[in-house]
Amino acid sequence: MNELTERLGKVQIKLPNEKVRVGKKGQRPLPESYKRNTKKEQLVLLYAENFRRQFVQLYRDRKPLYLAPKNDCNVEKFVCTTIRPTQLPYKELYDVDGCAEFVADYVNYQLLENPVELPQKMRSPFSVLHEQQGNCFEYSMLLCSLLIGNGYDAYCVSGYASREVSVMDESRDVCPLLEERKEEVVTAETKKSRKYTVKPPKDMNSKFIRKMEARAVAEDAKAAQRLKEEEEARQEELVEPKRDKFHGLRVHSWVLILHGKREVPESFFIESSTGRIHPLQYDGYLGIESLWNNENYWVNMQDCTDGVKSLNYDLGDAAQWEYIYPSLDKPVLLLPEDQLAADEFTEEADTGLDEDILDMPSSWVEELELSHNDLQSRCPQGKKTILYKKAKLEKFAEYLNHDGLVCLLKVYKDYQLKDVLEVRQWFKHRKDKLTSRQLDKTTNTVIEQFAQGRSRYLKEHKYSTDSEGLVEMRTLTFFSKVRVDGLEKRVETPTELTEHYVDRSDFLYYFSVEFGGKGLCSSDNQRPIMKMTERYHRNPDKPASEDVAERVFNLADDKYQLMYHLEDNKIVANNRDMAKPTAVCTPKEGVVMALSTDMTHAFQVDPNASDPKQLQLFELLTDLMAAEEQRALDVRSIEQETADILQTRQCEEQSTVLEVSVYDTTRNDTAKTQRLKMEQKQQEEEQARKEMQLDYLAPFLAQIGDPETLTYDKAVMVKDNCLRDLKQRLIDMANVIQSRFEKETQELQRKQSWYQQNQTTLSKEQEEDYLSFCSEAMFRIHILEERLNRHKTEAPEKYKAMERRLVADPRLSKV
């Protein structure tokens, strides 16, 4: 025994030194398709190897083709079969932008071991998605699988790229979120010049002096722009990277999208590592060796001296793209002299040639899967940082930050990323509906964007502060279509308040207030109102001479100004100025308004128009005074609403609350707690029900308080009660069956008596109904009789069985 132990102690094992790549979810068992090739896959590999040998023989100066790298299990797999077209069940991953951004954020980028050599191993897209890491080729295969699954004409490209592209260095690129979108230039309609117009007064200033001043301003602006460009060029020279010794030799992979499918208007490239879309003339890509999808493999036969700018992507042109398999969906472009021979060969090819063509086998990769939690995590470890030119972008997983922050962009003044100029934030799932916030530190301006659903329908909140932190201007933009008053925008400064409306029934579209004090609205110290102005659109139901276009309440001077709309074929409009009358106290009538003719002045375009009567002017003045009073109250309501919005925003920022969908049971604490309580209650009820069914003495023990042990008297009482209860139940059951039997018998007798009385007058249908009723009644009576007889036979046996169980029950052992 000791010798055996000693000899076994000398046996030692050594694990193989093999690096096992474990992702965030650990190792997983691989299916058999990863470990071996089917006969069809072996035939495809032989076909590809034959093509490779012929290609090497004909083009000895070309780099080797990327045809069959090894997979996760070190088994050679054809690259076309590595693509696994999959459509994931999420609307965020249905278009190009969503898929590209997801792959770039979700997977960690790994550099190639040798930047100028093709990788010898390529893991499956499922493994890349599972482990969240991969190189440029694995990025492209994963992205191409998603795009083809969504219906795009996508291809993986094997070629050459610049150093910045191959190492995913975006520090010299402008952040995509900062790229200015091309705004459509709307040409203003030129007003038609009328024949009879008032000529403007002559300009007595010297045109030469004005021209020289404009020239000086333009030269100063040009000089400032030139200095700015020189400074930027100098800064770029300081950060200019060193010359790349591998320029033009760095191997890289990206994705090509051809136009046609999914209504794609023109072809473009997608850099899979960053998710950015580039045109076909992008100078970051220096050449293409080959490209492939899940159906075929194409080799580029065009010259790439100028990069990819002059390449033609007509894959059906065999002179420019050499394909491996003839069974492709691209139309083949033939030379003119070969067209006749092709037409003669078409009939023979259609008869039986397709049977001998080797088609592409199905993918050996598992179907791609992604949980909703993984989709919301977006980035490995929930966070990712990208450096751009004078900018830094940080992306976060949803629900990672307590304030709902999912994206943070900082713009800097220098290349060293020290002096911050602008900060932009994007949010999700906030209860206050805040979607983004932008802070411009040069102008101290903050812009907050909101989604629909707030109580006061706020869409945007923009404000700017001075050096002391006091608000200089505040702009509130609302969702005007859901507001009753049609308010679209409110602009407020220390001395003025302006509101803009749309689609109002009273045609009001502009309202402004001028204040006499300083500082923005405050409920404690109200600013004095100096002037109020209203502007209205044209009301087609009124004549232009009576339709008010602008109404001004000058509270400082106690005056009113009315400007009417311009009539057709007129160059000026009617207007009227009225002074606010003073109150006069009389002993008979009390306080009255003193109105005189010199208190109103008017201008009428039509000299033949009659002047309004004194009563009409008095009614107009009364309406203006009432409107002035109402408008003053509206101003205070506006100030109070703004103060309430600001107070609400302050409370929301102090205690941020995130919304969780009721269907998200993993994060919804309320729903989760309620569900756990319901499950626990259901389990307790089920357990109690089982215990009640098993313990036949539970009801009788409960009557005496459920004691742990029973005395002789209590045991006898429990036994007697149990037997008495069983006996009573058996008797009650027999009585129920007996009563039902008697009821059915009486009903049959009553029906038979009715038949004896009316059998001579019954129709054939009534006789058939009677016979059917008698048959069913006899059947029920027979069943009840059998049940009653069986119950009488089984009842004594049940009683004896209960007696035996009670005798054997340990709780009644003292009996």
ZAMARGU-4260 file (C-alpha; in steps of 0.2 Angstrom, whole numbers, plus 5000, padded with zeros to 4 digits):
<rodrens>
0) 5000/5000/5000 | 5014/5012/5004 | 5023/5008/4988 | 5008/5011/4978 | 5005/5028/4987
5) 5023/5033/4983 | 5023/5028/4965 | 5006/5037/4962 | 5014/5053/4971 | 5027/5054/4957
10) 5014/5055/4944 | 5011/5073/4939 | 5001/5082/4926 | 5004/5098/4917 | 4991/5109/4910
15) 4994/5114/4892 | 4999/5132/4890 | 4984/5138/4880 | 4976/5155/4882 | 4958/5153/4884
20) 4948/5169/4880 | 4934/5171/4893 | 4921/5184/4890 | 4910/5192/4903 | 4899/5177/4903
25) 4912/5164/4905 | 4915/5149/4894 | 4902/5140/4885 | 4900/5123/4877 | 4903/5124/4858
30) 4891/5115/4846 | 4898/5101/4834 | 4897/5113/4819 | 4912/5122/4827 | 4923/5106/4829
35) 4921/5098/4812 | 4916/5101/4794 | 4902/5093/4784 | 4905/5085/4768 | 4898/5100/4759
40) 4910/5112/4769 | 4925/5101/4764 | 4920/5102/4746 | 4918/5121/4747 | 4936/5122/4755
45) 4943/5111/4741 | 4935/5123/4729 | 4942/5138/4737 | 4959/5130/4739 | 4959/5127/4720
50) 4954/5145/4717 | 4968/5151/4728 | 4981/5141/4719 | 4976/5147/4702 | 4976/5165/4708
55) 4993/5163/4716 | 5000/5155/4700 | 4993/5169/4689 | 4996/5184/4701 | 5012/5181/4710
60) 5014/5199/4716 | 4997/5199/4724 | 4995/5197/4743 | 4987/5180/4749 | 4968/5180/4749
65) 4958/5178/4765 | 4948/5163/4762 | 4948/5150/4776 | 4955/5156/4793 | 4953/5145/4808
70) 4938/5147/4820 | 4936/5145/4839 | 4941/5127/4838 | 4956/5129/4826 | 4945/5122/4812
75) 4947/5130/4795 | 4930/5138/4789 | 4926/5147/4773 | 4924/5165/4777 | 4907/5166/4768
80) 4900/5152/4779 | 4906/5162/4795 | 4893/5176/4791 | 4877/5172/4801 | 4862/5183/4794
85) 4852/5187/4810 | 4838/5200/4813 | 4838/5204/4832 | 4820/5208/4839 | 4824/5226/4843
90) 4819/5241/4833 | 4835/5250/4838 | 4845/5237/4827 | 4834/5238/4812 | 4843/5251/4802
95) 4861/5254/4797 | 4865/5268/4810 | 4858/5258/4824 | 4867/5242/4820 | 4884/5251/4816
100) 4883/5261/4832 | 4878/5246/4843 | 4893/5235/4836 | 4905/5249/4839 | 4899/5252/4857
105) 4896/5235/4862 | 4912/5226/4857 | 4930/5231/4863 | 4942/5234/4849 | 4958/5223/4848
110) 4973/5227/4837 | 4979/5213/4825 | 4995/5204/4832 | 5004/5209/4815 | 4997/5224/4807
115) 5003/5219/4790 | 4997/5201/4790 | 4980/5193/4789 | 4974/5186/4805 | 4976/5167/4806
120) 4961/5164/4817 | 4943/5172/4816 | 4930/5168/4829 | 4912/5167/4825 | 4901/5182/4827
125) 4892/5173/4841 | 4908/5172/4851 | 4912/5190/4847 | 4895/5195/4853 | 4896/5184/4868
130) 4914/5189/4874 | 4912/5208/4868 | 4929/5209/4860 | 4936/5206/4843 | 4948/5213/4829
135) 4943/5223/4814 | 4938/5207/4804 | 4928/5200/4818 | 4919/5217/4819 | 4915/5217/4801
140) 4908/5199/4801 | 4897/5203/4816 | 4891/5219/4808 | 4888/5211/4791 | 4878/5197/4799
145) 4866/5210/4807 | 4865/5220/4791 | 4861/5206/4779 | 4848/5199/4792 | 4840/5216/4791
150) 4839/5216/4772 | 4854/5226/4767 | 4866/5222/4753 | 4881/5221/4764 | 4899/5214/4761
155) 4914/5212/4772 | 4929/5220/4764 | 4947/5215/4766 | 4960/5228/4761 | 4972/5241/4768
160) 4969/5257/4778 | 4979/5271/4786 | 4986/5270/4803 | 4973/5280/4811 | 4959/5270/4804
165) 4967/5253/4808 | 4971/5257/4826 | 4955/5266/4829 | 4963/5283/4832 | 4950/5296/4831
170) 4959/5310/4839 | 4962/5320/4823 | 4943/5318/4817 | 4929/5329/4821 | 4916/5321/4833
175) 4901/5316/4823 | 4890/5325/4835 | 4898/5341/4831 | 4897/5340/4812 | 4886/5353/4805
180) 4872/5347/4796 | 4868/5355/4779 | 4854/5367/4781 | 4843/5370/4766 | 4844/5388/4760
185) 4827/5395/4759 | 4827/5409/4746 | 4816/5424/4752 | 4802/5429/4740 | 4806/5446/4732
190) 4791/5458/4735 | 4783/5464/4719 | 4787/5482/4717 | 4771/5493/4715 | 4769/5507/4703
195) 4763/5519/4716 | 4774/5519/4731 | 4781/5532/4743 | 4799/5536/4738 | 4811/5535/4753
200) 4821/5550/4758 | 4837/5553/4749 | 4853/5547/4758 | 4864/5562/4761 | 4879/5551/4766
205) 4894/5549/4755 | 4893/5532/4745 | 4912/5533/4744 | 4915/5534/4762 | 4902/5520/4765
210) 4911/5509/4753 | 4928/5513/4760 | 4922/5509/4778 | 4914/5492/4772 | 4931/5488/4763
215) 4941/5491/4779 | 4929/5480/4789 | 4930/5466/4776 | 4949/5468/4776 | 4950/5467/4795
220) 4938/5452/4795 | 4949/5443/4782 | 4965/5447/4792 | 4957/5440/4808 | 4952/5424/4798
225) 4969/5422/4791 | 4977/5423/4808 | 4965/5411/4815 | 4968/5398/4801 | 4987/5401/4803
230) 4986/5397/4822 | 4975/5382/4818 | 4988/5376/4806 | 5002/5379/4818 | 4993/5369/4831
235) 4990/5355/4819 | 5008/5354/4815 | 5012/5352/4833 | 5001/5337/4835 | 5005/5330/4817
240) 5009/5311/4819 | 5025/5304/4813 | 5027/5296/4796 | 5020/5278/4796 | 5033/5266/4790
245) 5019/5253/4786 | 5008/5266/4776 | 4999/5256/4763 | 5003/5239/4771 | 4991/5239/4786
250) 4978/5226/4784 | 4961/5231/4789 | 4943/5226/4786 | 4927/5236/4785 | 4909/5234/4778
255) 4902/5240/4760 | 4884/5243/4758 | 4878/5243/4740 | 4863/5253/4734 | 4847/5245/4729
260) 4840/5235/4744 | 4831/5243/4758 | 4829/5259/4747 | 4848/5263/4749 | 4850/5278/4736
265) 4869/5276/4735 | 4883/5265/4740 | 4894/5269/4755 | 4907/5262/4767 | 4905/5258/4786
270) 4920/5258/4798 | 4914/5244/4809 | 4926/5248/4823 | 4919/5266/4825 | 4901/5264/4817
275) 4905/5280/4806 | 4898/5280/4788 | 4910/5286/4774 | 4908/5289/4756 | 4916/5278/4743
280) 4930/5291/4740 | 4935/5290/4758 | 4954/5293/4759 | 4956/5283/4775 | 4955/5267/4765
285) 4970/5264/4754 | 4965/5248/4744 | 4954/5233/4743 | 4960/5215/4740 | 4943/5206/4741
290) 4926/5206/4748 | 4912/5193/4752 | 4895/5190/4759 | 4886/5174/4764 | 4884/5169/4746
295) 4900/5172/4736 | 4918/5179/4737 | 4925/5192/4725 | 4943/5197/4722 | 4947/5215/4716
300) 4956/5215/4699 | 4956/5235/4698 | 4971/5246/4701 | 4972/5254/4719 | 4986/5266/4716
305) 4974/5281/4720 | 4966/5271/4734 | 4947/5267/4733 | 4942/5283/4725 | 4941/5276/4707
310) 4935/5259/4710 | 4920/5252/4702 | 4908/5241/4713 | 4899/5232/4699 | 4902/5215/4705
315) 4894/5207/4690 | 4909/5214/4679 | 4920/5199/4678 | 4935/5210/4672 | 4935/5220/4688
320) 4929/5208/4701 | 4934/5189/4700 | 4921/5178/4709 | 4923/5161/4715 | 4906/5154/4713
325) 4896/5156/4697 | 4879/5155/4706 | 4878/5174/4711 | 4864/5185/4711 | 4873/5199/4702
330) 4871/5201/4683 | 4886/5196/4674 | 4894/5209/4662 | 4900/5200/4646 | 4911/5207/4632
335) 4902/5211/4616 | 4910/5197/4606 | 4905/5184/4620 | 4887/5190/4620 | 4882/5179/4605
340) 4890/5163/4612 | 4882/5167/4629 | 4865/5168/4620 | 4868/5151/4612 | 4873/5143/4628
345) 4858/5150/4638 | 4846/5136/4633 | 4859/5122/4637 | 4863/5130/4654 | 4845/5131/4659
350) 4842/5113/4655 | 4854/5105/4668 | 4869/5115/4671 | 4863/5122/4688 | 4862/5104/4695
355) 4882/5103/4694 | 4885/5120/4702 | 4891/5120/4720 | 4880/5131/4730 | 4885/5139/4747
360) 4882/5128/4762 | 4873/5136/4777 | 4882/5145/4791 | 4890/5135/4804 | 4888/5149/4817
365) 4874/5148/4830 | 4860/5161/4828 | 4865/5177/4836 | 4856/5181/4853 | 4855/5197/4863
370) 4845/5200/4879 | 4837/5216/4882 | 4848/5220/4897 | 4864/5217/4886 | 4856/5229/4873
375) 4854/5243/4886 | 4871/5240/4893 | 4878/5246/4876 | 4896/5246/4882 | 4907/5233/4891
380) 4907/5237/4909 | 4893/5250/4905 | 4905/5264/4900 | 4916/5269/4885 | 4927/5284/4881
385) 4931/5290/4864 | 4944/5304/4861 | 4941/5316/4846 | 4949/5332/4839 | 4947/5344/4853
390) 4933/5334/4861 | 4930/5319/4872 | 4914/5308/4871 | 4909/5297/4885 | 4895/5284/4883
395) 4886/5276/4898 | 4873/5261/4899 | 4855/5265/4903 | 4851/5266/4921 | 4870/5266/4926
400) 4869/5284/4932 | 4856/5290/4944 | 4852/5305/4933 | 4849/5295/4918 | 4865/5301/4909
405) 4869/5290/4894 | 4881/5302/4884 | 4893/5316/4889 | 4902/5326/4876 | 4915/5339/4881
410) 4922/5351/4868 | 4939/5359/4872 | 4949/5374/4866 | 4966/5365/4864 | 4972/5348/4858
415) 4978/5344/4876 | 4959/5343/4882 | 4962/5355/4896 | 4951/5371/4893 | 4933/5366/4891
420) 4922/5377/4880 | 4906/5367/4879 | 4897/5352/4888 | 4883/5342/4880 | 4873/5329/4889
425) 4860/5317/4884 | 4848/5308/4895 | 4835/5294/4895 | 4821/5287/4905 | 4820/5303/4916
430) 4803/5306/4924 | 4805/5325/4920 | 4806/5321/4901 | 4823/5329/4900 | 4832/5323/4885
435) 4848/5334/4883 | 4857/5348/4891 | 4870/5360/4882 | 4881/5372/4892 | 4891/5385/4882
440) 4904/5391/4894 | 4910/5405/4882 | 4893/5413/4883 | 4886/5405/4899 | 4871/5399/4889
445) 4862/5383/4895 | 4849/5374/4883 | 4838/5360/4890 | 4828/5349/4878 | 4812/5340/4884
450) 4801/5326/4877 | 4782/5327/4877 | 4773/5323/4893 | 4777/5337/4905 | 4763/5345/4914
455) 4766/5363/4906 | 4771/5355/4889 | 4789/5363/4890 | 4799/5359/4875 | 4815/5369/4878
460) 4822/5379/4891 | 4836/5391/4886 | 4844/5404/4898 | 4861/5414/4899 | 4869/5422/4914
465) 4881/5436/4916 | 4898/5436/4926 | 4889/5437/4942 | 4877/5423/4939 | 4862/5433/4936
470) 4850/5428/4922 | 4851/5440/4907 | 4839/5431/4895 | 4827/5416/4897 | 4818/5408/4882
475) 4804/5395/4885 | 4798/5385/4870 | 4782/5375/4872 | 4773/5361/4862 | 4760/5374/4855
480) 4748/5361/4848 | 4744/5353/4865 | 4743/5370/4874 | 4725/5377/4875 | 4732/5395/4873
485) 4743/5390/4858 | 4759/5397/4866 | 4774/5393/4856 | 4788/5403/4864 | 4791/5415/4878
490) 4806/5426/4879 | 4810/5435/4895 | 4823/5448/4899 | 4825/5460/4915 | 4815/5473/4906
495) 4804/5464/4893 | 4793/5449/4891 | 4788/5442/4874 | 4776/5428/4869 | 4773/5420/4852
500) 4757/5411/4848 | 4751/5400/4834 | 4734/5395/4828 | 4723/5405/4840 | 4705/5408/4837
505) 4707/5427/4841 | 4721/5428/4828 | 4734/5434/4841 | 4751/5429/4837 | 4762/5441/4847
510) 4762/5449/4864 | 4776/5459/4873 | 4777/5468/4889 | 4790/5482/4894 | 4794/5483/4913
515) 4801/5498/4922 | 4812/5488/4935 | 4827/5477/4934 | 4828/5458/4937 | 4818/5444/4931
520) 4801/5438/4938 | 4799/5437/4956 | 4783/5434/4966 | 4788/5445/4980 | 4794/5460/4970
525) 4783/5463/4955 | 4790/5473/4941 | 4780/5489/4936 | 4772/5487/4919 | 4776/5501/4907
530) 4769/5496/4890 | 4760/5481/4883 | 4759/5477/4864 | 4747/5465/4855 | 4748/5459/4837
535) 4735/5450/4827 | 4734/5441/4810 | 4721/5446/4797 | 4703/5441/4801 | 4695/5438/4784
540) 4677/5440/4792 | 4681/5459/4796 | 4685/5473/4784 | 4703/5478/4785 | 4699/5496/4791
545) 4690/5488/4807 | 4702/5474/4809 | 4715/5478/4822 | 4733/5473/4818 | 4742/5480/4833
550) 4736/5486/4850 | 4747/5495/4862 | 4743/5499/4880 | 4755/5513/4886 | 4753/5513/4904
555) 4767/5525/4908 | 4758/5539/4897 | 4740/5532/4900 | 4738/5531/4881 | 4731/5518/4869
560) 4737/5515/4851 | 4727/5505/4838 | 4734/5501/4821 | 4723/5492/4808 | 4727/5481/4794
565) 4732/5487/4777 | 4718/5487/4764 | 4720/5481/4747 | 4728/5494/4735 | 4733/5505/4749
570) 4750/5510/4755 | 4745/5516/4773 | 4733/5509/4786 | 4721/5517/4798 | 4726/5521/4815
575) 4719/5529/4831 | 4727/5536/4847 | 4717/5538/4862 | 4721/5545/4879 | 4715/5537/4895
580) 4702/5548/4904 | 4704/5554/4921 | 4691/5550/4935 | 4681/5566/4941 | 4671/5566/4957
585) 4654/5574/4956 | 4642/5576/4971 | 4627/5569/4961 | 4634/5555/4950 | 4650/5551/4960
590) 4666/5546/4951 | 4664/5547/4932 | 4676/5547/4917 | 4678/5564/4909 | 4678/5561/4890
595) 4681/5575/4877 | 4684/5575/4858 | 4703/5581/4860 | 4707/5564/4869 | 4707/5554/4853
600) 4716/5556/4837 | 4713/5546/4821 | 4719/5544/4803 | 4708/5537/4790 | 4714/5532/4773
605) 4697/5534/4765 | 4692/5553/4766 | 4674/5548/4762 | 4672/5537/4777 | 4661/5543/4791
610) 4668/5547/4808 | 4663/5536/4823 | 4650/5543/4834 | 4654/5548/4852 | 4645/5533/4859
615) 4656/5521/4848 | 4671/5529/4854 | 4666/5528/4872 | 4662/5509/4870 | 4679/5507/4862
620) 4688/5516/4876 | 4679/5505/4889 | 4684/5490/4880 | 4702/5495/4879 | 4702/5499/4898
625) 4694/5482/4902 | 4707/5474/4891 | 4721/5483/4899 | 4716/5477/4916 | 4714/5459/4910
630) 4731/5460/4901 | 4739/5466/4917 | 4732/5451/4926 | 4738/5439/4912 | 4756/5446/4914
635) 4756/5442/4933 | 4749/5425/4928 | 4763/5423/4916 | 4776/5428/4928 | 4769/5415/4941
640) 4769/5401/4928 | 4787/5405/4924 | 4792/5405/4943 | 4782/5388/4945 | 4792/5380/4930
645) 4809/5386/4937 | 4804/5380/4955 | 4799/5363/4948 | 4815/5362/4938 | 4825/5365/4953
650) 4816/5351/4963 | 4818/5339/4948 | 4837/5342/4948 | 4839/5340/4966 | 4830/5323/4966
655) 4831/5315/4949 | 4819/5301/4946 | 4820/5288/4932 | 4805/5280/4924 | 4805/5261/4923
660) 4793/5252/4911 | 4780/5240/4919 | 4787/5227/4908 | 4805/5228/4914 | 4802/5217/4929
665) 4821/5217/4933 | 4822/5236/4937 | 4804/5240/4941 | 4805/5238/4960 | 4787/5241/4963
670) 4781/5228/4951 | 4795/5216/4957 | 4790/5218/4975 | 4771/5216/4971 | 4775/5201/4961
675) 4785/5193/4975 | 4772/5196/4987 | 4759/5188/4976 | 4770/5173/4973 | 4773/5171/4992
680) 4755/5173/4996 | 4750/5160/4983 | 4763/5148/4989 | 4757/5150/5007 | 4739/5147/5002
685) 4744/5132/4992 | 4754/5125/5007 | 4740/5128/5019 | 4728/5119/5007 | 4739/5104/5006
690) 4741/5103/5024 | 4722/5105/5026 | 4719/5090/5014 | 4732/5079/5022 | 4728/5083/5041
695) 4710/5077/5043 | 4710/5081/5062 | 4715/5100/5059 | 4697/5107/5060 | 4694/5097/5076
700) 4711/5102/5084 | 4707/5120/5079 | 4691/5120/5090 | 4702/5116/5106 | 4716/5128/5102
705) 4728/5117/5093 | 4737/5110/5108 | 4754/5101/5105 | 4749/5086/5116 | 4731/5079/5119
710) 4725/5073/5136 | 4714/5057/5137 | 4698/5067/5138 | 4702/5079/5124 | 4708/5064/5113
715) 4692/5055/5116 | 4682/5071/5111 | 4692/5074/5095 | 4690/5056/5090 | 4671/5056/5094
720) 4669/5073/5085 | 4678/5067/5070 | 4668/5051/5068 | 4652/5060/5072 | 4656/5073/5058
725) 4660/5059/5045 | 4644/5050/5050 | 4634/5066/5047 | 4642/5070/5031 | 4639/5052/5024
730) 4620/5054/5030 | 4619/5071/5022 | 4626/5064/5006 | 4613/5051/5006 | 4599/5063/5009
735) 4605/5074/4995 | 4605/5060/4983 | 4588/5054/4989 | 4580/5072/4987 | 4587/5073/4969
740) 4580/5056/4966 | 4563/5060/4972 | 4563/5077/4963 | 4566/5068/4946 | 4553/5055/4950
745) 4540/5068/4954 | 4544/5078/4938 | 4542/5062/4928 | 4526/5058/4936 | 4519/5076/4932
750) 4524/5075/4914 | 4516/5058/4912 | 4500/5065/4920 | 4500/5079/4908 | 4502/5067/4893
755) 4487/5057/4899 | 4476/5072/4899 | 4482/5079/4882 | 4487/5065/4872 | 4473/5066/4860
760) 4477/5084/4855 | 4496/5083/4855 | 4505/5086/4838 | 4518/5075/4832 | 4532/5086/4838
765) 4525/5087/4855 | 4524/5068/4856 | 4542/5067/4851 | 4547/5080/4864 | 4538/5070/4878
770) 4546/5054/4873 | 4563/5063/4873 | 4560/5070/4890 | 4555/5053/4897 | 4570/5045/4891
775) 4582/5058/4898 | 4572/5058/4915 | 4573/5039/4916 | 4592/5040/4913 | 4594/5052/4927
780) 4583/5042/4939 | 4593/5027/4935 | 4610/5036/4938 | 4604/5043/4955 | 4598/5025/4960
785) 4614/5017/4956 | 4624/5031/4965 | 4613/5030/4981 | 4615/5011/4981 | 4634/5012/4979
790) 4634/5026/4993 | 4625/5014/5005 | 4637/5001/5001 | 4653/5012/5003 | 4648/5022/5018
795) 4651/5009/5031 | 4667/5005/5024 | 4673/5023/5024 | 4667/5024/5043 | 4677/5008/5047
800) 4692/5015/5038 | 4691/5031/5048 | 4691/5022/5064 | 4706/5012/5059 | 4715/5028/5055
805) 4710/5036/5071 | 4717/5021/5081 | 4733/5022/5072 | 4735/5041/5073 | 4749/5045/5086
810) 4741/5060/5092 | 4726/5049/5099 | 4737/5036/5106 | 4730/5040/5124 | 4713/5034/5119
</rodrens>
